[in-house]
Amino acid sequence: EVRCSIAESLPFRLEKSFEDYYRVVTTRELDREEVSEYNVTVRAADGGSPALWSSAVLALRVLDVNDN
């Protein structure tokens, strides 16, 4: 079994969508003028001993609907 996680301090959470698939969703409205970019590290770890793990960084850019 593999467990995925991201830092709790970010305005995102992981949502299991189908079996071993996850999606990153926002937990609140984002404001580009506050923070324009996020680097979200997703960590996956198995339940073995010793546990095997891997991580990937998602670079997310926030756009403003009022910008041209």
Number of C-alpha atoms within 10 A of each C-alpha: 7 12 11 18 14 16 12 8 7 13 14 17 17 16 13 12 10 8 6 10 10 13 11 15 11 11 11 9 6 14 11 12 9 8 10 13 12 15 12 17 14 16 15 15 15 14 11 10 6 7 9 11 14 10 13 11 11 12 10 11 12 14 13 12 7 5 5 4
